[in-house]
Amino acid sequence: RCYSPVAFQKKNDPYGKYIRKHLPLFKNFPNKYIYEPWKAPIAVQKQTGIRIGVDYPKPIVDHSSVSKENMSKMALAYEPYKKQNASSKRKAKGESGGQKKTRTKKTATTTSSGGKQQKLKF
């Protein structure tokens, strides 16, 4: 898995209180763009006095493309182990896949009260 740096914050702090507290520059920034200020139109950036790339840095990477690249690299890295693990499981069970164990039904045990619930005397 590759978690989004934006989705979790949007879900748990939709108004950006944490960002506004620690980055006072964004106190008047619209909620819609608080977690992705680089997506705000130029008019909004000018209105709030925060120009991305001038007053505040642009994102270092494009998360969606980098996360896709990361996921494909991780899949390639795990591929040999998945094949090895699958063949190990087949060998452990035998090539036939092994037999399933069947459960036997337990017989009911009798209690000293003859199966009836005892009443408490207060």
C-alpha positions in Angstrom: 0.0 0.0 0.0 1.0 3.5 -0.6 -0.9 6.0 1.5 -1.9 9.5 0.2 -0.4 12.4 2.2 -3.6 14.3 1.6 -6.5 11.9 1.9 -6.0 11.1 5.6 -5.7 14.8 6.6 -8.8 15.7 4.6 -10.8 13.0 6.3 -9.7 13.8 9.9 -9.2 17.6 9.7 -11.4 18.8 6.9 -11.1 22.5 7.9 -7.3 22.4 8.1 -7.1 23.6 11.7 -3.7 21.9 12.2 -2.2 23.6 9.1 -3.7 27.0 10.0 -2.3 26.7 13.6 1.3 25.7 12.5 1.4 27.7 9.2 -0.3 31.0 10.0 0.4 32.1 6.4 -2.5 29.8 5.4 -5.0 31.2 8.0 -7.2 32.7 5.3 -6.7 30.0 2.6 -9.9 28.3 1.4 -10.7 24.9 2.9 -11.0 23.4 -0.5 -7.3 24.0 -1.2 -5.8 23.9 2.3 -4.2 20.5 1.8 -3.3 21.0 -1.9 -2.6 24.7 -2.2 -0.8 24.2 -5.5 -4.2 23.3 -7.0 -5.7 26.7 -6.1 -6.3 28.9 -9.1 -4.0 31.9 -9.5 -6.9 34.3 -8.6 -7.3 32.5 -5.2 -3.5 32.5 -4.6 -3.4 36.3 -5.3 -6.4 36.9 -3.2 -4.9 35.1 -0.2 -1.4 36.5 -0.7 0.2 33.1 -1.1 1.7 32.3 -4.5 2.8 28.8 -4.8 6.4 28.7 -6.0 7.0 32.2 -4.7 5.6 32.6 -1.2 5.4 28.9 -0.5 7.3 26.1 -2.2 5.8 23.8 -4.9 5.4 20.1 -4.2 8.7 18.2 -4.3 7.1 15.3 -6.2 3.8 14.4 -7.9 2.4 11.9 -5.4 0.1 10.0 -7.8 2.9 9.3 -10.3 5.5 8.5 -7.7 3.2 6.2 -5.7 2.3 4.3 -8.9 6.0 3.9 -9.7 6.7 2.8 -6.1 3.9 0.2 -6.2 5.2 -1.3 -9.4 8.7 -1.5 -8.1 7.5 -3.2 -4.9 5.5 -5.7 -6.9 8.6 -6.6 -8.8 10.6 -6.9 -5.7 8.1 -9.2 -4.0 7.4 -11.4 -7.1 10.2 -13.9 -6.6 9.2 -14.4 -3.0 5.6 -15.0 -3.8 6.5 -17.7 -6.3 8.9 -19.3 -3.9 6.4 -19.2 -1.1 3.7 -20.7 -3.3 5.9 -23.6 -4.3 7.0 -24.2 -0.7 3.3 -24.4 0.4 2.7 -27.0 -2.3 5.6 -29.1 -1.2 4.6 -28.9 2.4 1.1 -30.2 1.5 2.3 -32.6 -1.1 1.6 -32.1 -4.8 -2.0 -33.2 -4.4 -2.7 -30.3 -2.2 -3.2 -32.3 1.0 -6.4 -33.6 2.6 -8.7 -31.5 4.6 -9.2 -32.5 8.2 -12.7 -33.3 9.1 -14.1 -32.2 12.4 -16.0 -34.6 14.6 -19.0 -33.4 16.5 -18.6 -33.3 20.2 -21.2 -35.1 22.3 -23.1 -33.1 24.9 -22.0 -33.6 28.5 -24.5 -33.9 31.3 -24.3 -31.6 34.3 -25.1 -32.4 37.9 -28.4 -30.5 37.5 -29.6 -32.8 34.8 -29.2 -30.2 32.1 -31.4 -27.6 33.8 -30.2 -24.2 34.8 -29.8 -23.9 38.5 -31.5 -20.9 40.3 -29.6 -18.8 42.8 -31.2 -18.2 46.2 -30.8 -14.7 47.7 
